[in-house]
Each structure stands twice: as C-alpha cells, then as structure tokens.
C-alpha cells in the first residue's frame, strides 16, 4: 500500500535530518538549517538562530532511533514521543494542502513539531506494516537511513554517493577477477 503524500514528505524530511548526523555532520550552521527548512518544511520559515539550530540537532538521535527501529520498538517510541509532547491532533488545511493531520499547533517550536510530525507519520507506517520501507544503508561504511518509496522496494543505499561508491567497488572487483 502506498503511503500518503503527507506521510511521505514527513518521512523524507525526518530521514534527511537523521542522516545529517551520519558521517560528516551536514547541519552545523543556521544556514544549513535554513536550507533544510526550505527543502523539507511545509510552512515557509527561517531558522531563528543558534538555539533553534541546537534544538533541531538534538532531535536527530531520536529520529534515527525511531526510523531504524523494528516495528514493535517503533510503536513504543511513537507512543512515548506522543505522550511526552502532549499532542492534540488537529485537522488543518493550508497553502496547497487539503485537509491533513497536524500533531501540534503550527506555532510549536520546530524541534517539537519535527518529532511529533515524524511520530504521526510513523503511525501510518507501523499500522500499515510498511516498516520494510525503512532500513539501513547497504554500504558497509555507512549507517544512513534508507527510505524506500520504490514500487518494488529495491532501494539499498541512503544516497547516490553510497550507491556510486558501491557500484565502482563492484566494477573494480569484477575487473580484478577477470
């Protein structure tokens, strides 16, 4: 079963944020956070400063644990996160988006909103038994999260860089053995 558009967008944002802490940290400046917001947040906003950057950086391990967990553990984490945040889910409509579910008010701090939105998206993933859409990168040197939205669920690498590195290594191995 395909995931809904809003679930897909939230998962893509969460994976990008979690993976920003894997290997070389790619979320070190307010400008990096602005870029992530521009790429992944449904509402247009700019980072408020260093405190906001640090609060968003602090949720990355939580997202990583949630997105890489087995189904039962993911359900536990979702329940914990939603209970801690005191969510009040609301149907909202804004911009080009028709009615969809928000777990917290639009004016909630970004780190809370990111965590709650991800937990709400994971409800669909867990409930629909779509955990196979999430996994770890097949590159032995990488621990990135893979979000596989392909029809045949064939995505193995978290990024083009990891895929290319493995393709080159496989090519060189074939050349060496011939």
Secondary structure, DSSP 8 states (H G I E B T S, - for coil): ----HHHHHHHHHHHHHHHTTSSS----SHHHHHHHHHHH-SS------HHHHHHHHHHHHHHHHHHHS-HHHHHHHHHHHHHHHT---EEEEETTEEEEEESS-TTS-HHHHHHHHHHHHHHHHHHTT-GGGEEE-SSTT---EEE--STT-----SSHHHHHHHHHHHHHHHHHH-
